[in-house]
């Protein structure tokens, strides 16, 4: 008889205290609808980039550099050549940085 009384008391106590898993049904409800969609296989894209020759930037930079170099460093051949070389390097770098987004794609 004591064993049955202990079991009944334990069952009553468990019902009052409430164990894990006795949360009300609305405890995890949200106000927005959940939409989980699966579209087949997982697709991993790889980034491909081509290197730009930067021809336009080099030509424009070389001409501009030659004109500015001739005025700043003197009217001689050395000033024109130094300006042209600097302009080619700077123009190529500017052209590559401006077209970087259009040279890359994902496949």
Order of alpha helices (4+ residues) and beta strands (2+ residues): alpha-beta-alpha-alpha-alpha-beta
